[in-house]
């Protein structure tokens, strides 16, 4: 039961971070900074959702 609660919390936080990342400036954390098309933003959502700790760490560094 605790596992499912933790997994649900991880995914919920991931969704919030992913949509914030995609709605903001995802090209800002790239090296060199690049423009990101709307189609690429849609493709970034699943990866940012499941790898949200890395996304947050990368945001923190920039």
LINKA-V627249 format. One record per residue. NEAR is the number of other C-alpha atoms within 8 Angstrom. D_CENTER is the distance of its C-alpha to the mean C-alpha in whole Angstrom. Layout:
NEAR/D_CENTER ; NEAR/D_CENTER
//
This chain:
4/26 ; 5/24 ; 6/22 ; 7/21 ; 8/21 ; 8/18 ; 8/16 ; 8/16 ; 8/15 ; 8/12 ; 10/11 ; 8/12 ; 10/10 ; 13/7 ; 9/8 ; 9/8 ; 13/5 ; 14/3 ; 9/7 ; 8/7 ; 10/5 ; 12/7 ; 7/10 ; 6/10 ; 8/11 ; 11/9 ; 9/12 ; 7/13 ; 10/11 ; 8/13 ; 5/17 ; 4/19 ; 8/17 ; 8/17 ; 5/17 ; 8/14 ; 6/16 ; 6/15 ; 6/15 ; 8/13 ; 11/10 ; 8/11 ; 8/11 ; 10/7 ; 11/6 ; 8/8 ; 9/7 ; 13/3 ; 14/5 ; 8/8 ; 9/7 ; 13/5 ; 6/8 ; 7/8 ; 10/5 ; 9/7 ; 8/10 ; 9/10 ; 8/10 ; 6/13 ; 5/15 ; 5/15
//
